[in-house]
Amino acid sequence: QVQLVQSGGGLVQPGGSLRLSCTASGSIVDIVTMGWYRQAPGQERASVALLILPETTQYEASVQGRFTVSRDNAKNTVYLQMNELKHEDTAVYYCRIREIDMDYWGNGTLVTVSS
């Protein structure tokens, strides 16, 4: 059974950087998309950064130019590099990997941007 294990969240000051990682245990084939979503308090979960294989990326407008999604095939890992973090980036971040007929989610990691 495939599980997605996330790491890298925490507390950071405005203007700082964090890198989130999401590693899949087990074999995942026929990946269609790999991406990151976030859910702030009182809000719905929404897409932040999406990697449409092989190399197309899509970003939510507010993170364009600040966040970068990437992957390491050998490690079955997808990353989210977050720079110039703002208070409004505070949320629980979830990774998601979609195969043709399966959909996997990570358990979420909290990112808090605060001085």
N, C-alpha and C positions, 0 to 999 in steps of 0.2 A: 504494500500500500504506500502510495507516495505521500510524503508530508513536506511542507515548506517551512523551513526554520529561519526566522528573521533575527537580525541583530543590528546593533548600531544606533539605536535611538538614545534619547537622553535630553539633558538640559543644555541649552546653548544661548549665548547672548545674541541680541540682534546684530546682524552683520557677520555672524560666524558661519561655520560650515559643519556639516555632518555627512557621513556616508552610511546609507542603509544597505544591508546585504540580505539576500534571500536565497537560501540553498535548498535544492530539492533532493530529498533522499529517495533512492529508488530510480528506476528508469522512466524517463519521460521522452516519448517520441512524437513525431508529427506535431511539434509545437506550432501554434498559430500566432499567439501573442504572449508577451511577457510584460508585466507592467506594475505600476504602483497606484494605489488609491489612498484617499485619506478621508477621515471623518472627524470633523470638529464638533465640540459639544453643541447639541441642539440642531445639528445639520445632518443631512443625508450623506452617505458615502459617495464620493465622486472621484472620477479619474484624474490623476495628476500627470502621469507620464506613461506612455505606452510605446513598446517596441513591437512593431509588426514585422515579423520575420520575412526576409532576412535582415533588412537594415533600415526600414522606415520608422521614424519616430514621430510621435505626436505629444504635444504638451498642452496642459491647461494654460490659458493666456497669462495668468498671474505668475506663473513660474517660468515662462519662456525666457531663456537666456540666463537663468539662475540654476536650474536643475538639469541634470543629465542622466538619462537612463542608459545602461550598458549591460553587457552580459559576458560571461566567461563560460564557453561551452564545455571546456574540459572539467570545470568545477560544478557544472549544473547550477550556476549562480547568476542572479540578476542583481544589479546594483542601482542605487539612486544616489548620485552625488548632489548634495544640496548646498549651494553657496548663497551668500548675501541673505541669510535667513531673516525673516520678518516676524513680528508678533503674530500676524495672521496666518503664518504657516503652522502654528501650534495645532496639533491634531494627532490622532492615532493613525499610523500609516500601515497599510496592508499591501502585501505583494499578491500577485495573481498570475498564474500560468495557465493558459488555455491550450489544450490539444484539440484535435478535430472533434472528439466526442467526450472529452473530460475537462473538468474545470477545477483548479486547485487554488485554495486561498491560504495565506499565512495567518498566524494568530494575531498579528498586529503588534506594533511597537510604538510607544508614545514618544513624540517629539514635542518638547516645550521650548519655546523661544521667549526668553524673559531676561530682563536685566536685574 
